[in-house]
Amino acid sequence: MHIHQDLIKTSNAAPEPTHTPAVPSVVPDPPVYLTIGRPGETGLWIAVVILGLSTLGFIYLAWRVPVQKRLLHVITAIYTTVTFLVYFAIATGDGFAFHKELQVERHKHVPDTERTVYRQVFWAHYLGWALAGPLAILDITLIAGLNGSDTLVAIVADLVFVISGLIYAFAETKIQKWGWFAWFTIAFLILGYQFAINGRIAVFAKDIKTRAFYNVIVAFVSAIWIFYPVIWIVTANTNWLSVDNETILYAVLDLLALPFFGFWLLFTYDSLSATNPSVNGFWAYGLGIQGTIRIGGDED
């Protein structure tokens, strides 16, 4: 049978595809680095200057009083010196590490995308708080007349508080974060108990001016210190607070909690004669004859 060529259907169109289109490949985003900028660096250098001048001021105040009355002056000068060195280290580019966080973005029609965020964390802050915090606590407990046992508990609680905050800042899993959150919360409550309960019991034996002063400084210090864990929680769980803002907030809190508190404490301390702890013995006179090492074979 012969079929005419005009009856054969021809088409130049390409055949329709019969397979599913390939899923577009997902290119991972480049890592994001959240670091300190010009505002934060400026805040650091301002803090360095204020802390340096404050330390010189505390040394001068200590020089003006007898050695027996210098205990609080020396303690205050030491913790501002430590904080000055910490801020100098950070301002010159030291004392930091990066905390790595993997952020996952969910998508409906394409695979999920991941973004790695590196946030600059200044661990030197925590070192400074671990050294300066116990000394500031010692200032307060000496004013209150707190016994050595409760003073030691307060100092250890402060160390646990700071160390837990440091590990919390670098924690990666929720279990780690909740665990260290629990520890620094417990430590903070223990510290508050020593100030609010045991400290007030101890200071009750002193005159009314000293009691009033103790209550005011404890309220002030507590109001300042409560902001530290708030910043830890915000920066460790979200990037809502920039590194610059975090740095400036820490600088403001440290300046209020250390040099401002120190000047307030010492000027008020000088006006309250009943509060002045006087230390004699080795602190004021050295070993003297007692405790010296005899060298040679001198005979009586």
C-alpha positions as CSV (number, residue, x, y, z in Angstrom):
1,M,0.0,0.0,0.0
2,H,1.4,3.4,-1.0
3,I,0.8,6.4,1.4
4,H,1.1,9.9,0.0
5,Q,3.8,12.0,1.6
6,D,1.4,14.8,2.3
7,L,-0.6,12.6,4.6
8,I,2.4,12.0,6.9
9,K,2.3,14.4,9.9
10,T,5.6,16.1,10.5
11,S,6.7,18.4,13.3
12,N,9.8,20.5,13.9
13,A,9.0,20.9,17.7
14,A,11.3,19.2,20.2
15,P,9.9,16.3,22.1
16,E,8.4,17.1,25.5
17,P,10.7,16.1,28.4
18,T,9.6,13.1,30.4
19,H,11.9,13.5,33.4
20,T,11.6,15.7,36.5
21,P,13.7,18.9,36.4
22,A,16.8,18.7,38.5
23,V,16.8,20.5,41.9
24,P,19.0,23.6,41.7
25,S,22.2,23.2,43.6
26,V,22.5,25.2,46.8
27,V,25.7,27.2,47.3
28,P,26.5,27.7,51.0
29,D,26.8,31.3,52.2
30,P,30.3,32.5,53.1
31,P,31.0,32.6,56.8
32,V,30.0,35.7,58.7
33,Y,32.4,37.3,61.2
34,L,30.9,39.6,63.9
35,T,33.8,41.6,65.2
36,I,34.4,44.9,67.1
37,G,34.3,48.1,65.1
38,R,35.3,51.7,65.6
39,P,32.7,52.6,68.3
40,G,33.7,49.6,70.4
41,E,37.4,50.4,70.1
42,T,36.7,54.0,71.1
43,G,34.8,52.8,74.1
44,L,37.7,50.5,75.1
45,W,40.2,53.3,75.0
46,I,38.0,55.6,77.0
47,A,37.7,52.9,79.7
48,V,41.5,52.4,79.6
49,V,42.1,56.1,80.4
50,I,39.4,56.3,83.1
51,L,40.7,53.1,84.8
52,G,44.3,54.3,84.6
53,L,43.5,57.6,86.2
54,S,41.3,56.0,88.8
55,T,44.1,53.6,89.8
56,L,46.5,56.6,90.3
57,G,43.8,58.3,92.3
58,F,43.4,55.2,94.6
59,I,47.1,55.0,95.1
60,Y,47.2,58.7,96.1
61,L,44.3,58.1,98.5
62,A,46.2,55.2,100.0
63,W,49.3,57.3,100.4
64,R,47.4,59.9,102.4
65,V,46.4,57.5,105.2
66,P,48.5,55.5,107.7
67,V,49.5,52.0,106.7
68,Q,47.1,50.5,109.3
69,K,44.2,52.2,107.5
70,R,45.2,51.3,103.9
71,L,43.6,47.9,103.5
72,L,40.5,49.0,101.5
73,H,42.6,51.5,99.6
74,V,45.1,48.8,98.5
75,I,42.4,46.3,97.6
76,T,40.5,48.9,95.5
77,A,43.7,50.0,93.7
78,I,44.6,46.3,92.9
79,Y,41.2,45.5,91.3
80,T,41.2,48.7,89.2
81,T,44.8,47.9,88.1
82,V,43.8,44.4,87.0
83,T,40.8,45.8,85.1
84,F,43.0,48.5,83.5
85,L,45.4,45.8,82.2
86,V,42.5,43.8,80.9
87,Y,41.0,46.7,79.0
88,F,44.5,47.6,77.7
89,A,44.9,44.1,76.4
90,I,41.5,44.1,74.6
91,A,42.0,47.6,73.2
92,T,45.4,46.6,71.7
93,G,43.9,43.5,70.0
94,D,44.5,40.7,72.5
95,G,42.3,38.6,74.8
96,F,39.6,37.3,72.4
97,A,38.5,34.2,70.6
98,F,35.7,33.3,68.1
99,H,32.6,31.4,69.0
100,K,31.4,29.3,66.0
101,E,27.6,29.0,65.5
102,L,25.9,27.1,62.6
103,Q,22.7,28.8,61.6
104,V,20.2,26.7,59.5
105,E,17.5,28.3,57.3
106,R,14.6,26.2,56.4
107,H,13.1,26.3,52.8
108,K,10.1,24.7,51.2
109,H,11.1,23.8,47.7
110,V,14.9,23.7,47.9
111,P,17.2,22.2,50.4
112,D,17.9,24.0,53.7
113,T,20.8,26.4,53.7
114,E,23.5,26.8,56.4
115,R,25.4,29.8,57.4
116,T,28.4,29.8,59.8
117,V,28.7,32.8,62.1
118,Y,31.8,33.6,64.0
119,R,31.3,36.0,66.9
120,Q,34.2,37.7,68.6
121,V,34.2,36.9,72.4
122,F,36.6,38.7,74.7
123,W,37.5,36.1,77.2
124,A,39.9,38.6,78.9
125,H,36.8,40.2,80.4
126,Y,36.0,37.1,82.3
127,L,39.6,36.8,83.5
128,G,39.4,40.4,84.8
129,W,36.1,39.7,86.5
130,A,37.4,36.5,88.1
131,L,40.3,38.5,89.6
132,A,38.6,41.9,90.4
133,G,35.3,40.5,91.5
134,P,36.5,38.7,94.7
135,L,38.5,41.8,95.7
136,A,35.4,44.1,95.3
137,I,33.4,41.5,97.4
138,L,36.2,41.7,100.0
139,D,35.7,45.4,100.2
140,I,32.0,45.0,100.9
141,T,32.5,42.2,103.5
142,L,35.1,44.2,105.4
143,I,32.6,47.1,105.7
144,A,29.9,44.8,106.9
145,G,32.3,42.9,109.3
146,L,31.3,39.5,107.7
147,N,33.1,36.5,109.2
148,G,35.8,34.7,107.2
149,S,33.6,31.6,106.5
150,D,30.8,33.6,104.8
151,T,33.3,35.8,103.0
152,L,35.0,32.8,101.5
153,V,31.6,31.4,100.4
154,A,30.8,34.7,98.7
155,I,34.2,34.8,96.9
156,V,33.9,31.2,95.7
157,A,30.3,31.9,94.5
158,D,31.5,34.8,92.5
159,L,34.2,32.7,90.9
160,V,31.7,30.0,89.9
161,F,29.4,32.8,88.6
162,V,32.1,34.2,86.3
163,I,33.6,30.8,85.2
164,S,30.1,29.5,84.3
165,G,29.5,32.7,82.3
166,L,32.7,32.1,80.3
167,I,31.9,28.5,79.5
168,Y,28.3,29.5,78.7
169,A,29.6,32.1,76.1
170,F,31.3,29.3,74.2
171,A,28.7,26.6,74.7
172,E,27.3,25.1,71.4
173,T,24.4,22.8,72.5
174,K,21.2,23.6,74.4
175,I,22.1,21.1,77.1
176,Q,25.4,22.9,77.7
177,K,23.8,26.3,77.7
178,W,21.0,25.3,80.1
179,G,23.5,23.6,82.4
180,W,25.9,26.5,82.7
181,F,22.9,28.9,82.9
182,A,21.8,26.9,86.0
183,W,25.2,27.1,87.6
184,F,25.8,30.8,87.2
185,T,22.2,31.4,88.4
186,I,22.7,29.4,91.5
187,A,26.1,31.1,92.2
188,F,24.5,34.5,91.8
189,L,21.7,33.6,94.3
190,I,24.3,32.3,96.8
191,L,26.2,35.6,96.4
192,G,23.0,37.6,96.9
193,Y,22.2,35.6,100.0
194,Q,25.6,36.4,101.6
195,F,25.0,40.1,101.0
196,A,21.3,40.4,101.7
197,I,21.1,38.0,104.8
198,N,24.5,37.3,106.4
199,G,25.9,40.7,105.5
200,R,23.0,42.5,107.1
201,I,23.2,40.4,110.2
202,A,26.9,41.2,110.5
203,V,26.5,44.9,109.9
204,F,23.6,45.2,112.4
205,A,26.1,45.3,115.2
206,K,27.6,48.5,113.8
207,D,26.4,52.1,114.0
208,I,23.4,53.3,112.0
209,K,25.5,55.2,109.5
210,T,27.5,52.1,108.6
211,R,24.3,50.0,108.3
212,A,22.7,52.6,106.0
213,F,25.9,52.8,103.9
214,Y,26.1,49.1,103.6
215,N,22.5,48.7,102.5
216,V,23.0,51.4,99.8
217,I,26.2,50.0,98.3
218,V,24.8,46.4,98.3
219,A,21.7,47.6,96.4
220,F,23.9,49.5,94.0
221,V,26.2,46.6,93.3
222,S,23.4,44.1,92.9
223,A,21.6,46.4,90.4
224,I,24.9,46.6,88.4
225,W,25.8,43.0,88.6
226,I,22.4,41.7,87.4
227,F,23.0,43.2,84.0
228,Y,26.1,40.9,83.3
229,P,24.1,37.6,83.0
230,V,21.5,39.4,81.0
231,I,24.1,40.4,78.4
232,W,25.6,36.9,78.5
233,I,22.2,35.4,77.7
234,V,21.4,37.8,74.9
235,T,24.8,37.5,73.2
236,A,25.0,33.7,73.5
237,N,21.6,33.0,72.1
238,T,21.0,35.8,69.6
239,N,23.0,38.2,67.5
240,W,20.6,41.0,68.4
241,L,23.3,42.8,70.3
242,S,26.3,43.8,68.2
243,V,29.9,43.3,69.5
244,D,30.3,47.1,69.6
245,N,27.2,47.5,71.8
246,E,28.2,44.6,74.0
247,T,31.7,46.0,74.5
248,I,30.3,49.5,75.4
249,L,27.8,48.0,77.8
250,Y,30.5,46.0,79.6
251,A,32.7,49.1,79.8
252,V,29.9,51.2,81.4
253,L,29.1,48.4,83.8
254,D,32.7,47.9,84.8
255,L,33.3,51.6,85.3
256,L,30.3,51.8,87.6
257,A,31.1,48.6,89.5
258,L,34.8,49.2,90.0
259,P,36.2,52.8,89.9
260,F,33.0,54.6,90.6
261,F,32.1,52.2,93.4
262,G,35.7,52.4,94.7
263,F,35.7,56.2,95.0
264,W,32.3,56.2,96.6
265,L,33.4,53.5,99.1
266,L,36.7,55.1,100.1
267,F,35.4,58.7,100.5
268,T,32.5,57.4,102.6
269,Y,34.8,55.0,104.5
270,D,37.1,57.9,105.4
271,S,34.1,59.8,106.9
272,L,32.9,56.8,109.0
273,S,35.6,56.4,111.7
274,A,33.7,53.5,113.2
275,T,33.8,51.6,109.9
276,N,37.6,51.9,109.4
277,P,39.2,48.4,109.7
278,S,42.6,48.9,111.3
279,V,45.2,46.2,110.5
280,N,48.4,46.0,112.5
281,G,50.9,43.2,112.9
282,F,52.6,42.1,109.7
283,W,50.5,44.3,107.5
284,A,51.7,47.5,109.2
285,Y,55.1,46.6,110.6
286,G,56.4,43.5,108.8
287,L,57.8,40.5,110.6
288,G,60.1,42.6,112.8
289,I,61.9,40.5,115.4
290,Q,59.3,37.8,115.4
291,G,59.7,35.4,112.5
292,T,63.1,36.7,111.2
293,I,65.6,34.2,110.0
294,R,68.9,34.1,112.0
295,I,71.9,34.0,109.8
296,G,75.4,33.2,111.1
297,G,76.6,31.8,114.4
298,D,76.3,34.8,116.7
299,E,76.6,33.8,120.4
300,D,75.0,35.5,123.3
